[in-house]
């Protein structure tokens, strides 16, 4: 049966009923305000104390003392008394909270709503289009341009994030001229290439966050059109950049060549000094000349040695000093 109500939470009605488990002791029951409504009245006795959630708010549970505001990128499913909110659908957006409607992106249908956990806060260009740097999504109906040649434009592409095709290159982030690389895909990796803050190695046209043309190059390549080899690489006859080889002890080919050359020169000087000290007799010189001649006179080095030893025989020690 109904009796006098007591103040119990935020109820719209209270009644006293028998409780068999407690020996028919009267118990107060609470009837909370339903979803989409709220009440700030304590001990309410009827449903008139439950108020509908105002515009731009919602409440999905019962017995609430307030309603939740609709976040940016979403809208309330009803203007009043909304029980839930939803993300703005494709082609619409809202950049303010507590909204129950989403705005249209464009009448030209060249926009696609950005999809994220926070909903659609802004409009972006759809696939095969890009948004120029000097424009924004709310500039008007004609802000989206058709994608440039030799680049790929996914939904949301801007001038800076143009996805350059492999084998092509551009000078910097604001350039719309995409050039073919003479060395093809082996040198030019393509891509979007938006880097962290800093200054590019050979241009400072675009800074923080920096975009560098070198980012379009594969490992070992740099410079315009990725046609220059970086330090530690060398260019083949075909223009391909390959890693400079090194010996097992870390010496480069040039360093090894210089060591061998200086070693050979040192050996040659030692031989000359030994011959000079020996002051060879004619018999020894005859043997030396005969041995060299046996190797063949068509060898230029052999002919030179024969000439010097012959001069030594004729002039003795003085001629040897001129060897």
MIVEX-434612 format. One record per residue: residue in three letters; x, y negated, z negated of N, C-alpha, C in turn. Coordinates in steps of 0.02 Angstrom, whole numbers, padded with zeros to 5 digits, always signed. Atoms other than C-alpha are relative to their C-alpha. Example, Ala and Ser with C-alpha at 12.3 -4.5 7.8 and 13.67 -1.06 7.14 Angstrom:
BEGIN
ALA+00045+00059+00000+00615+00225-00390+00045-00060+00000/SER-00042+00059+00003+00684+00053-00357-00039-00055-00037/
//
This chain:
BEGIN
UNK+00042+00059+00000+00000+00000+00000+00044-00062+00000/UNK-00037+00062-00001+00053-00180+00017-00004-00035-00067/UNK-00001+00038+00062+00104-00284-00129+00039-00064+00009/UNK-00040+00061-00003+00205-00438-00171+00070+00016+00028/UNK-00067-00010-00031+00366-00456-00068+00054-00032-00043/UNK-00059+00028+00034+00537-00487-00141+00051-00020+00053/UNK-00051+00023-00048+00685-00573-00059+00050+00055+00013/UNK-00046-00054-00019+00780-00435+00032+00029-00016+00069/UNK-00034+00015-00063+00906-00485+00167-00042-00048+00043/UNK+00036+00043-00047+00834-00567+00324-00057+00039+00032/UNK+00056-00041-00023+00671-00473+00340-00059-00045+00017/UNK+00060+00038-00015+00513-00534+00421-00059+00023-00042/UNK+00055-00023+00042+00405-00430+00304+00025+00050-00052/UNK-00016-00049+00051+00417-00332+00145-00065+00029-00027/UNK+00059-00031+00030+00294-00209+00071+00022+00050-00053/UNK-00014-00045+00055+00286-00101-00082-00036+00066+00014/UNK+00029-00065-00015+00257+00085-00052+00021+00049-00054/UNK-00019-00051+00050+00257+00237-00167+00061+00039+00024/UNK-00060-00039-00015+00420+00334-00174-00006+00065-00038/UNK+00013-00065+00031+00385+00517-00206+00062+00027-00035/UNK-00061-00027+00029+00566+00558-00243+00015-00033-00067/UNK-00013+00034+00063+00568+00431-00385-00062-00004-00044/UNK+00060-00002+00042+00404+00480-00465-00050-00053+00018/UNK+00049+00048-00025+00296+00367-00355+00015-00072-00023/UNK-00019+00069+00017+00393+00214-00411-00002-00042+00063/UNK+00005+00043-00058+00358+00069-00296+00070-00021+00025/UNK-00064+00017-00031+00503+00031-00173-00012-00054+00053/UNK+00006+00054-00049+00531-00125-00067+00033+00022+00065/UNK-00026-00016-00066+00554-00092+00120+00010-00065+00039/UNK-00016+00060-00039+00634-00219+00239-00008+00014+00074/UNK+00008-00005-00073+00586-00245+00422+00041-00056+00032/UNK-00044+00052-00027+00731-00338+00508-00026-00028+00065/UNK+00017+00030-00065+00713-00457+00655+00030+00042+00056/UNK-00024-00044-00055+00731-00361+00820+00055-00033+00041/UNK-00051+00028-00045+00871-00384+00950-00029-00058+00042/UNK+00022+00058-00038+00862-00550+01043-00029-00054-00045/UNK+00026+00049+00047+00803-00639+00885+00046-00003-00061/UNK-00038+00008+00061+00875-00699+00720-00043-00036-00051/UNK+00036+00035+00053+00816-00768+00554+00048-00024-00054/UNK-00041+00028+00054+00895-00880+00424-00040-00003-00065/UNK+00043+00002+00059+00749-00861+00302+00008+00063-00042/UNK-00008-00057+00045+00779-00749+00152-00068+00017-00030/UNK+00063-00021+00029+00628-00647+00099-00060-00019+00042/UNK+00056+00017-00044+00519-00686+00250-00054+00053-00005/UNK+00056-00046+00008+00348-00608+00246-00035+00018+00064/UNK+00031-00019-00064+00300-00603+00431+00049-00015+00057/UNK-00044+00004-00058+00376-00598+00607+00009-00071+00026/UNK-00007+00069-00023+00352-00785+00633+00066-00031-00022/UNK-00065+00025+00023+00516-00811+00539+00057+00021+00046/UNK-00051-00022-00048+00611-00722+00680-00001-00046+00060/UNK-00006+00049-00054+00673-00847+00809+00036+00031+00059/UNK-00033-00026-00061+00721-00807+00990+00068-00033+00008/UNK-00067+00028-00013+00905-00828+01035-00006-00056+00052/UNK+00006+00056-00046+00924-00997+01120+00038+00012+00065/UNK-00030-00005-00067+00984-01026+01298+00077+00005-00006/UNK-00072-00009+00000+01161-00964+01330+00027+00042-00057/UNK-00021-00045+00055+01164-00846+01180-00038+00066+00006/UNK+00033-00065+00000+01116-00666+01147+00013+00035-00065/UNK-00011-00042+00058+01101-00537+01009-00025+00070+00016/UNK+00017-00069-00019+01105-00350+01040-00021+00043-00060/UNK+00018-00039+00058+01077-00291+00861-00057-00034-00038/UNK+00056+00026+00039+00935-00315+00736+00024-00027-00067/UNK-00015+00027+00067+00931-00408+00571+00055-00051-00001/UNK-00054+00048-00004+01048-00546+00627-00022-00069-00026/UNK+00014+00068+00023+01061-00720+00552+00020-00052+00051/UNK-00019+00046-00054+01130-00796+00714+00007+00039+00065/UNK-00010-00032-00066+01157-00761+00900+00070-00016+00026/UNK-00067+00009-00027+01321-00742+00996-00002-00043+00063/UNK-00003+00039-00062+01372-00869+01129+00024+00043+00058/UNK-00022-00036-00060+01392-00802+01306+00069-00026+00020/UNK-00067+00024-00017+01579-00808+01354+00004-00025+00072/UNK-00011+00023-00068+01649-00892+01509+00005+00059+00048/UNK-00001-00054-00049+01629-00789+01666-00058+00048-00006/UNK+00058-00043+00010+01468-00710+01602-00063-00043-00005/UNK+00064+00035+00007+01284-00754+01589-00047+00041-00042/UNK+00050-00035+00040+01140-00712+01473-00053+00029+00045/UNK+00048-00035-00042+01014-00589+01542-00070-00031-00004/UNK+00064+00036+00004+00871-00704+01490+00015-00070-00025/UNK-00011+00069+00022+00854-00890+01462-00011-00007-00075/UNK+00014-00001+00072+00780-00861+01287-00008+00072-00023/UNK+00008-00067+00029+00788-00708+01176+00040+00053+00036/UNK-00041-00050-00036+00927-00622+01275+00029+00051-00049/UNK-00028-00054+00042+00982-00455+01205+00070+00020+00022/UNK-00067-00017-00025+01143-00444+01309+00022-00052+00051/UNK-00028+00042-00053+01258-00535+01430+00035+00044+00051/UNK-00031-00039-00053+01339-00480+01593+00049-00044+00038/UNK-00047+00037-00041+01486-00530+01703-00035-00028+00062/UNK+00028+00028-00061+01445-00644+01849+00015+00046+00058/UNK-00010-00046-00057+01422-00539+02007+00044-00031+00054/UNK-00042+00023-00055+01528-00552+02164-00032-00058+00036/UNK+00024+00059-00035+01513-00721+02249-00026-00054-00045/UNK+00023+00050+00048+01467-00813+02090+00052-00008-00055/UNK-00047+00012+00054+01558-00885+01940-00033-00047-00051/UNK+00016+00052+00049+01539-00988+01782+00063-00015-00039/UNK-00061+00020+00035+01682-01086+01704-00015-00031-00068/UNK+00018+00027+00065+01590-01133+01544-00037+00053-00040/UNK+00034-00048+00043+01524-01037+01395-00073-00018-00010/UNK+00071+00009+00016+01343-01019+01338-00041-00016+00063/UNK+00037+00010-00062+01277-01005+01515-00047+00059+00012/UNK+00046-00055-00017+01126-00905+01572-00008+00006+00076/UNK+00000-00006-00073+01157-00932+01760+00072-00003+00025/UNK-00065+00003-00033+01307-00908+01876-00006-00041+00064/UNK+00001+00043-00059+01351-01032+02012+00026+00038+00061/UNK-00022-00032-00062+01376-00982+02194+00069-00027+00019/UNK-00068+00020-00019+01556-00985+02257-00001-00041+00064/UNK-00003+00035-00064+01525-01037+02437-00059+00021+00044/UNK+00053-00017-00047+01389-01046+02568+00028+00033+00062/UNK-00031-00030-00059+01516-00988+02699+00019+00073-00013/UNK-00012-00070+00016+01537-00822+02609+00073+00020+00012/UNK-00071-00015-00006+01727-00833+02615+00033+00007-00068/UNK-00027-00006+00068+01745-00813+02428-00020+00066-00031/UNK+00014-00061+00038+01752-00665+02314+00014-00017-00073/UNK-00011+00015+00070+01734-00676+02126+00061+00037-00025/UNK-00057-00034+00030+01893-00641+02031-00025+00047-00054/UNK+00022-00051+00047+01871-00482+01930+00051+00007-00056/UNK-00044-00008+00058+01943-00474+01755-00042+00020-00060/UNK+00036-00017+00060+01897-00422+01580-00041-00059-00027/UNK+00035+00060+00023+01843-00601+01548-00055-00023+00047/UNK+00052+00019-00047+01724-00606+01694+00025-00044+00056/UNK-00017+00041-00059+01720-00722+01843+00003-00073-00020/UNK-00010+00068+00022+01794-00888+01790+00009-00048+00058/UNK-00013+00042-00058+01834-00952+01964-00011+00042+00063/UNK+00009-00035-00064+01817-00908+02148+00067+00005+00035/UNK-00061-00010-00039+01956-00839+02257-00020+00019+00071/UNK+00013-00017-00069+01971-00811+02443-00004+00076+00008/UNK+00008-00071-00012+01915-00642+02506+00057+00026+00043/UNK-00053-00031-00040+02028-00520+02599+00001-00029+00070/UNK-00014+00028-00067+02103-00582+02765-00001-00076+00000/UNK-00003+00073+00006+02099-00762+02699+00049-00017-00055/UNK-00042+00024+00054+02214-00866+02590-00020-00071-00017/UNK+00016+00068+00022+02195-01027+02491+00063-00043+00003/UNK-00059+00044-00004+02317-01168+02538+00016-00030-00069/UNK-00023+00025+00064+02420-01238+02395-00031-00066-00019/UNK+00026+00067+00016+02351-01414+02409-00075-00001-00011/UNK+00072-00003+00011+02171-01354+02388-00015+00045-00060/UNK+00022-00043+00054+02073-01269+02249-00068+00028+00018/UNK+00061-00036-00017+01922-01155+02246-00062-00045-00002/UNK+00059+00044+00004+01804-01300+02203+00006-00062+00044/UNK-00009+00057-00044+01865-01417+02341-00054-00005+00053/UNK+00052+00002-00051+01723-01371+02459-00006+00068+00034/UNK+00016-00063-00034+01663-01240+02581+00057+00026+00045/UNK-00049-00019-00051+01815-01239+02697+00070+00009-00029/UNK-00066-00003+00031+01958-01207+02575+00038+00064+00019/UNK-00034-00063-00017+01997-01030+02636+00020+00000+00073/UNK-00027-00003-00068+02109-01012+02789+00012+00073+00020/UNK-00014-00067-00024+02131-00859+02898+00074+00017-00012/UNK-00068-00022+00017+02286-00758+02854+00047-00013+00059/UNK-00049+00015-00052+02445-00804+02949+00026+00065+00030/UNK-00028-00059-00033+02530-00685+03071+00057+00029-00041/UNK-00055-00037+00032+02650-00554+03002-00004-00004-00077/UNK+00011+00000+00072+02575-00567+02827-00066+00034-00015/UNK+00061-00032+00022+02441-00476+02729-00032-00042-00054/UNK+00037+00040+00049+02307-00571+02632-00052+00043-00035/UNK+00050-00036+00041+02220-00472+02496-00046-00052-00032/UNK+00045+00046+00034+02076-00547+02398+00038-00038-00054/UNK-00033+00042+00050+02140-00693+02294+00067-00027+00022/UNK-00064+00023-00025+02291-00732+02404+00002-00076+00005/UNK-00013+00071-00009+02364-00909+02401+00062-00007+00044/UNK-00060+00011-00041+02504-00989+02502+00061+00032-00032/UNK-00059-00026+00036+02631-00939+02369+00002+00076-00001/UNK+00002-00073+00007+02573-00758+02358-00013+00037+00065/UNK+00006-00035-00064+02565-00718+02544+00044+00063-00001/UNK-00037-00063+00000+02619-00537+02564+00031+00011+00069/UNK-00036-00003-00064+02750-00538+02703+00012+00073+00019/UNK-00009-00068-00026+02760-00381+02812+00074+00018+00000/UNK-00069-00022-00004+02920-00277+02806+00031-00017+00067/UNK-00033+00020-00061+03047-00335+02933-00008-00073+00017/UNK+00010+00072-00011+02995-00517+02917+00022-00039-00062/UNK-00030+00042+00052+03051-00664+02811-00027-00071+00007/UNK+00017+00072-00003+03005-00844+02766+00045-00038-00047/UNK-00051+00039+00034+03108-00986+02697-00015-00012-00074/UNK+00017+00013+00070+03013-01025+02537-00075+00007-00009/UNK+00068-00017+00018+02846-01011+02447-00053-00042+00034/UNK+00049+00043-00032+02761-01156+02536-00001+00007+00076/UNK-00005-00007-00073+02809-01102+02712-00053+00048+00026/UNK+00049-00043-00034+02676-01031+02828+00030+00032+00062/UNK-00034-00028-00058+02804-00984+02961+00036+00064-00021/UNK-00029-00065+00017+02844-00799+02945+00041+00024+00060/UNK-00047-00014-00055+02997-00754+03051+00020+00074+00000/UNK-00023-00069-00007+03054-00586+03118+00074+00004-00014/UNK-00070-00009+00017+03219-00523+03049+00036+00038+00057/UNK-00037-00034-00054+03350-00475+03181+00021+00071-00020/UNK-00022-00066+00023+03403-00326+03073-00059+00044-00022/UNK+00060-00040+00013+03223-00268+03046-00011+00017-00073/UNK+00019-00020+00068+03157-00175+02895+00059+00019-00043/UNK-00058-00018+00039+03330-00119+02845+00027-00057-00042/UNK-00024+00058+00035+03372-00296+02792-00056-00036-00038/UNK+00055+00040+00028+03202-00377+02757-00053+00046-00030/UNK+00047-00044+00036+03092-00294+02626-00071-00025+00002/UNK+00067+00029+00002+02944-00413+02640-00026-00005-00071/UNK+00030+00004+00066+02822-00429+02495-00023-00070-00018/UNK+00024+00065+00024+02754-00572+02391+00056-00040-00031/UNK-00061+00031+00024+02915-00611+02298-00009-00064-00039/UNK+00005+00056+00047+02860-00729+02161+00042+00019-00061/UNK-00048-00018+00052+03004-00730+02036-00010-00041-00063/UNK+00002+00038+00062+03033-00794+01861+00030-00069+00010/UNK-00024+00069-00004+03083-00972+01823+00074-00002+00016/UNK-00070+00008-00019+03248-01033+01894+00006-00036+00066/UNK-00013+00032-00063+03328-01105+02049+00027+00052+00048/UNK-00022-00049-00050+03353-01005+02209+00073-00012+00018/UNK-00071+00005-00013+03534-00970+02261+00019-00052+00053/UNK-00021+00045-00054+03537-01071+02422-00052-00052+00018/UNK+00048+00055-00008+03386-01187+02408-00032-00015-00066/UNK+00034+00019+00062+03303-01284+02268-00067-00033+00014/UNK+00063+00030-00019+03142-01327+02357-00057+00020-00047/UNK+00055-00023+00041+03035-01227+02237+00028+00025-00066/UNK-00027-00016+00065+03069-01217+02051-00055+00018-00049/UNK+00035-00016+00060+02996-01145+01892-00076-00001-00001/UNK-00035-00064-00014+02921-01024+01916+00027+00002+00071/UNK-00035+00006-00064+03044-01005+02059-00018+00056+00047/UNK+00008-00050-00053+03021-00915+02222+00064-00004+00041/UNK-00062+00000-00036+03179-00864+02314-00005+00042+00063/UNK+00002-00036-00064+03198-00813+02496+00039+00065-00004/UNK-00039-00061+00007+03327-00684+02441-00044+00058-00022/UNK+00044-00053+00023+03184-00587+02364-00031+00039+00057/UNK+00025-00036-00058+03129-00540+02539+00052+00049+00027/UNK-00056-00040-00027+03298-00452+02566+00009+00064-00040/UNK-00018-00062+00033+03345-00274+02528+00068-00008-00034/UNK-00064+00002+00036+03494-00235+02417+00058-00006+00049/UNK-00059+00010-00042+03656-00297+02495-00007-00056+00049/UNK+00012+00053-00050+03576-00432+02603-00021-00065-00035/UNK+00018+00065+00027+03552-00618+02574-00002-00051+00057/UNK-00002+00053-00049+03537-00785+02663-00059-00002+00047/UNK+00055+00006-00049+03423-00841+02805-00009+00064+00040/UNK+00017-00061-00037+03336-00693+02887+00035+00061-00027/UNK-00035-00056+00033+03433-00581+02766+00057+00026+00044/UNK-00051-00020-00048+03575-00581+02893+00071-00006-00028/UNK-00066+00008+00031+03719-00609+02769+00008+00054-00053/UNK-00014-00050+00051+03802-00477+02660+00019-00033-00066/UNK-00018+00027+00065+03814-00511+02474+00070+00024-00019/UNK-00066-00020+00024+03977-00495+02377+00000+00074-00018/UNK-00004-00072+00012+04033-00314+02367-00025+00042+00057/UNK+00024-00035-00060+03959-00270+02537+00037-00027+00061/UNK-00031+00022-00062+04032-00278+02712-00046+00014+00058/UNK+00044-00007-00058+03951-00295+02883+00032+00047+00051/UNK-00023-00045-00052+03967-00155+03011-00006-00035+00068/UNK+00005+00030-00067+03977-00186+03199-00073-00012+00019/UNK+00071+00009-00014+03787-00170+03202-00032-00053-00045/UNK+00026+00050+00045+03768-00304+03068-00031+00028-00063/UNK+00028-00031+00059+03716-00180+02935+00046-00010-00060/UNK-00039+00011+00060+03774-00221+02758+00007+00065-00039/UNK-00014-00062+00037+03857-00073+02673+00045-00015-00059/UNK-00039+00009+00061+03934-00057+02501+00073+00013+00014/UNK-00072-00008-00010+04122-00082+02502+00024+00062-00038/UNK-00025-00060+00034+04208+00085+02464+00055-00017-00050/UNK-00053+00009+00050+04325+00102+02316+00030+00068-00015/UNK-00034-00063+00016+04455+00233+02267-00023+00023-00069/UNK+00021-00028+00064+04434+00344+02116+00024-00041-00059/UNK-00024+00041+00054+04539+00225+02011-00026-00071+00003/UNK+00033+00065-00003+04433+00076+02062+00033-00049+00047/UNK-00034+00045-00046+04553+00003+02192-00036-00002+00067/UNK+00032+00007-00065+04480-00066+02352+00047+00024+00055/UNK-00041-00022-00058+04541-00014+02525+00056-00050+00013/UNK-00051+00050-00011+04635-00179+02545+00055+00005-00052/UNK-00050-00007+00053+04721-00157+02377+00044+00061+00012/UNK-00039-00060-00014+04775+00020+02424+00048-00012+00059/UNK-00042+00013-00058+04842-00040+02593+00060-00043-00020/UNK-00056+00043+00020+04947-00177+02512+00051+00038-00041/UNK-00046-00039+00040+05020-00055+02387+00043+00045+00044/UNK-00037-00043-00046+05070+00066+02526+00050-00040+00041/UNK-00044+00041-00041+05142-00073+02633+00061-00023-00038/UNK-00056+00022+00040+05250-00143+02494+00045+00058-00019/UNK-00040-00059+00015+05306+00032+02448+00044+00021+00058/UNK-00039-00018-00060+05361+00070+02627+00056-00050+00011/UNK-00052+00051-00008+05455-00095+02635+00057+00011-00050/UNK-00051-00012+00051+05546-00054+02473+00044+00059+00019/UNK-00038-00058-00021+05598+00117+02539+00048-00018+00057/UNK-00042+00021-00056+05664+00039+02700+00060-00040-00023/UNK-00056+00040+00026+05770-00085+02604+00051+00044-00036/UNK-00045-00046+00035+05842+00054+02496+00043+00039+00050/UNK-00037-00037-00052+05891+00154+02652+00055-00043+00030/UNK-00049+00046-00030+05979+00003+02728+00058-00011-00048/UNK-00053+00011+00049+06075-00029+02567+00044+00061-00008/UNK-00040-00061+00006+06129+00153+02553+00048+00008+00058/UNK-00043-00006-00059+06194+00155+02731+00056-00051-00003/UNK-00050+00053+00005+06284-00008+02700+00055+00020-00049/UNK-00049-00020+00050+06369+00062+02545+00043+00058+00025/UNK-00036-00059-00023+06419+00223+02630+00054-00018+00050/UNK-00048+00020-00052+06511+00133+02771+00018+00061+00043/UNK-00005-00064-00034+06482+00286+02880+00061+00002+00048/UNK-00053-00011-00048+06628+00356+02976-00029+00015+00068/UNK+00025-00010-00068+06618+00379+03163-00032+00069+00009/UNK+00029-00067-00008+06584+00564+03146-00072+00002-00027/UNK+00067+00003+00029+06437+00529+03034-00047-00038+00045/UNK+00041+00040-00045+06375+00395+03152-00018+00039+00062/UNK+00015-00041-00058+06392+00514+03299-00056+00050-00015/UNK+00052-00047+00020+06287+00640+03204-00068-00034-00006/UNK+00063+00038+00007+06155+00508+03163-00030-00016+00067/UNK+00025+00019-00066+06144+00450+03343-00027+00062+00036/UNK+00021-00061-00033+06133+00629+03407-00067+00025-00027/UNK+00063-00022+00032+05995+00671+03282-00059-00042+00022/UNK+00054+00045-00020+05893+00519+03329-00017+00010+00072/UNK+00013-00010-00072+05916+00549+03516-00040+00063+00011/UNK+00037-00063-00007+05849+00724+03491-00074-00008-00011/UNK+00071+00012+00013+05684+00650+03435-00035-00030+00060/UNK+00032+00029-00059+05656+00568+03605+00016-00074+00005/UNK-00019+00070-00010+05712+00403+03680-00059-00044+00018/UNK+00058+00041-00018+05536+00349+03724-00030-00033-00061/UNK+00024+00030+00061+05508+00300+03543+00037-00065-00013/UNK-00031+00066+00008+05539+00114+03515+00043-00004-00062/UNK-00038+00002+00062+05597+00139+03336+00065+00039+00008/UNK-00061-00039-00012+05720+00275+03389+00051-00039+00040/UNK-00045+00040-00041+05793+00162+03523+00034-00055-00041/UNK-00029+00053+00042+05817+00024+03393+00054+00028-00045/UNK-00050-00030+00044+05908+00141+03274+00063+00019+00038/UNK-00058-00018-00041+06020+00207+03414+00043-00061+00015/UNK-00037+00061-00016+06066+00030+03462+00040-00025-00059/UNK-00035+00025+00059+06111-00018+03284+00059+00045-00019/UNK-00055-00045+00016+06214+00138+03251+00056-00005+00051/UNK-00051+00009-00052+06305+00114+03417+00040-00063-00013/UNK-00035+00063+00016+06345-00065+03367+00046+00010-00060/UNK-00041-00014+00059+06410+00002+03200+00064+00036+00021/UNK-00059-00036-00024+06528+00120+03291+00049-00047+00033/UNK-00043+00045-00037+06593-00020+03399+00031-00053-00045/UNK-00025+00056+00040+06611-00155+03266+00016+00016-00071/UNK-00017-00018+00068+06631-00060+03106-00047-00031-00051/UNK+00038+00025+00057+06572-00131+02938-00034-00066+00016/UNK+00029+00066-00016+06542-00307+03009-00065+00007+00038/UNK+00061-00009-00039+06414-00243+03135-00056+00027-00044/UNK+00051-00028+00043+06323-00144+03000-00033-00053-00043/UNK+00028+00053+00041+06300-00302+02899-00056-00037+00037/UNK+00052+00034-00038+06191-00367+03039-00060+00046+00014/UNK+00054-00048-00011+06078-00213+03037-00065-00026-00031/
//
